[in-house]
Amino acid sequence: MAEDLDRLPGLPSDAELIDGSIVIPSPRALSHMKALRLFESAFVRLAPRESYRVSRDISVVIGPRQRPRPDLLVVHARAEIDDEETCYPADAVVLVLEVTSRGSVTLDREWKPHLYADAGIPFHWRVERSSRGKPVVYAFERDPATQAYGPLGIFHDRVDLPVPFPIDIDLTEIDRM
């Protein structure tokens, strides 16, 4: 079923397959797009080019009934796919980032982290808006022993992490996006 997603007529390009069901995301708010620009530009700037690539608007094949579409992906540079492909295999993915919106809270907080962890994706970030309208990053790393994500931290003004590569992102820069 995952391989058929692109061939189903009438689906928007951002449709996902979750547990065999097609999920159509709600329209993205301006705050969502600003957050995507902030993180995409930071990852492109910070990720060592010889090791990683940053992708947006592309899905991940996790299994025959699972093809989620994270907002951003960091993939191994050696995992280059053909320019006509619309998905990466899960073993190519190093980090997935989801920007939560009103219509995706349960999916982004509960369903997708389990899918990503079960697929062996090492890092998962969830970005939400604080009551002040600023991004809050919830960063997780997969524990190979439990095959579940454990918290790396909750970040309000700045993300400063050594993994999967040195990351230092000023979250207050969102106002400039």
Secondary structure, DSSP 8 states (H G I E B T S, - for coil): -GGGGGGSTT--TT-EEETTEEE------HHHHHHHHHHHHHHHHHS-TTTEEEEES-EEE-BTTBB---SEEEEEGGG---TT--EEEGGGEEEEEEE--TTTHHIIIIIHHHHHHHTT-SEEEEEEE-TTS-EEEEEEEEETTTTEEEEEEEESSEEEE-SSS-EEEEGGGGGG-
